[in-house]
Amino acid sequence: MDLIGPATIVSVAYIDPGNFGSNIAAGASYGLGLLWVVWLAGALAIMYQYIAGMLGLRTGRGLLGHLSARAPRLKPLYAPALIAVALATDMAEFVGLIIGLELLFGLPLYLAVALGSIDVLLLLALGERGRRYYVAVGSLASVVGLSFLIELLLIRPNLYQVLYHSLIPELGGGEALIAASIIGATIMPHALILHSHIAEGLDARTHKAQTLYNLGIASAVNVAMQVVAAYALYGKGAPALSEVPQILTPLYGPLAGTAFSVGLLASGLASSAVSVQAGALILEYVSGKSVPKYEARLIFRLANIGPAAAVLALGISPLALLVYTQAILSLVLPLVIIPLILFASKHVSRRLVAVAYAAAVPIILINALALI
């Protein structure tokens, strides 16, 4: 059975620069205290991604197609929310690319910003479907996974502590925003949308295997991010994202710093595959006409160039920017999850539908706490 396919593309959403930001912020501020949120978000994302794919492969129509056909009156509500999702996602990737280019090649800010749209050329060269595309994106995702495997081998975390904080939930008042950011960075609304649109043509068994395999590995990498941040950064204040390699290098050697920088750059490039396709679908839903991938990327990237450059030039923390963009995704998430379950309810088991609805409750509660 071929395990490389649509779920490979979607799995990149688990390890994009937004995940770097939310997990580094969590580890630096609370150690391993929010590790259970990563496991929970990963498990829920696998479930929702499976449901999203089933909707597409059973009906031949993605989530946005169902919204257009079955709930056209909701477009005034969904259009601005989905545009916010696309902008927030692209902002996270753009910042990740800029910092990755700065760290690895020592580029000045203006040049890193100028090269920050390199992903457009990559995506145009690869196309949007087919084996070559899936393998290329999967290879970039593998680079991210390998970088954090290296980090874990160098850091050698206490497995008992990792297990304890994976199983015992803790959530103080100040932790809710970071928890919401982790959820938004993992159960990404645009990834759910995309999966529902690209799973058509798969059989249910292959879809299930691909989803469990690709998203399971990506969830483990997401956990590794927070473990590394907890051991390397906890108690050292709130480091800038660009300072993380400088902290890792004296503690664990130059390989640790280089692996982090390579992983961040690969993450920004790979995650573009998800957001550019989802962005085109969102613009098509909003405008009512087909939008080429490169146009969607240019629209969102041009909208973000000024704000991203200003934030970095003014010395505003990119880590805080990443945390807030992912929290926005978490706030929008129920608007995607609820109709997804509703439209897919006839195509998955009743038990799964019940669990999916129930699982939306902790997401909404954590979002509510983050807003207080």
HUWOLIN-V848327 format. One record per run of one state. SS is the DSSP state (H for helix, E for strand, C for the rest). FROM is the first residue (numbers start at 0). LEN is the number of residues. Records with the same first field share a line. If there is no record, write none. Layout:
SS: FROM-LEN  FROM-LEN
//
This chain:
C: 0-5  15-1  30-4  59-3  70-1  105-3  126-4  155-3  167-5  186-2  198-5  233-7  252-1  287-5  313-4  344-5  371-1
H: 5-10  16-14  34-25  62-8  71-34  108-18  130-25  158-9  172-14  188-10  203-30  240-12  253-34  292-21  317-27  349-22
//
